[in-house]
Amino acid sequence: MMPRSRAQDPTVCGVVAAFAVIDGKWKTSLLWLLEAGPQRPGALRRQLPGLTEKVLTQALREMEEDGIIHRETYDVLPLRTEYSLTPFGQDLATALAPVADWGYRRLDRLVPAESVS
């Protein structure tokens, strides 16, 4: 895992700085889910089996610190919190779309190679 400090180091390559923001097992999945619209933490956990509450909380805090998501807390009982992408986070999602397309093409290339074995 890349140190979070790389995300703020002005001397690193821009790609390294961008990937430092989404580094980790869950952040790209969270970014992808939040592209669909605001989500409550419980809904995010249900959609990502294996994601613990502790890791979810840590990832969301880091993403909020990096300015890619917004946390909205509603003053109701029980307390309601929703997360959504900021415009900066939407920019990141848009920038990652070609990377995702490349990844899907890579996966398509792997399928014939694995089925031959």
N, C-alpha and C positions, 0 to 999 in steps of 0.2 A: 504494500500500500504506500502511496506517495504521501510524504509529509504535507500537512495542510499549509505549512508556511510557504510551499511552492506556489500556492494560489495567489500570494501577495508579493512575491519576489519580482521586482521590476526588471531583473536581468535575465529571466528565463524566456524561452520561446513562448509565443502566444498560445500554441497548441498545448504545451505543458501547463500553462496557467489555466487554460480552459478545462483540461482534463483533471486538474487538481480539484476543481470545484465539484465534479461529478464522480470522483474516485470512490470506490467502495462497491459493495455488492448490490446495494439497494437504491442508490440515488438516481440512476438512470431510469429505473422502473418507476420510482416516485414521480420523476419529471414527466414521464410518459402518461401516467395516470392523471396527473394534475392538468395535462393539456386538455383533457375532456371537460374540465371545469372544477369548481371548488369541491373539496372532499373533506369529510370529517376523518379524524385519525382512525377511528374504529373501522370505517369503510376501507381505508387504505390497507390496514392490517388484514382484513378479510380477503382482499384481492391479492395479497402477497403471502401465501402460506410459508411459514418458516421465519417470518420477520417478527422479532420479539418487540414488545412495547418499549423496552429500554433502547434498543437499536433504532427503532422508528423515531423516538423522541430525539435521540442524538442526531440522526440524519436530518430531521426537519429543522432542528436548531441551527445546524451548520449551514443548511441551504438558506435559511432565513438570514443568518449572518452574512452570507455571500450575496444577498440581495436578489435571489432568484425565486423565492416564494414569499408570500405574505400570510401572516397569521392574523385571523380575525376572531376575536373572542366576543361572544354575545352575552350580555348581562341578563341571563335568564336562569331559572333553576329547572333542571340541573344545568350547570355551565355548559355552553356549547361553543366549540372551537371549529373553525374551518380553515383550510389551507388552500391557497390558489397561487397560480403563477403571477409574478410581477411582469411588467413589460420587458424587463431585462431577462427574466426567466423565459418568457416567450421567445425572445431573440435567440437565447441559447437553444431552445427546442427546435427552432427553425434552422439554426446553424447545424444542428446534429442530424437533421433529416437526411442529408446526403450520406452521412456516415452510416445511418441505419439502412439506407438503400444498399450501400456497398456490403454491409453485413448480411443482408438477405440474399444478395447475389452470391456471396461466399458460401452461405449455407446451401444454396441450390447446387453449387458446384460440388459440395461434399456428398450430397445424397447419392449421385450415380457411383462415385468412388467407393462408398461404403456398401452399396447394394451388390457390387461385383464380388466382394470378398466372400 
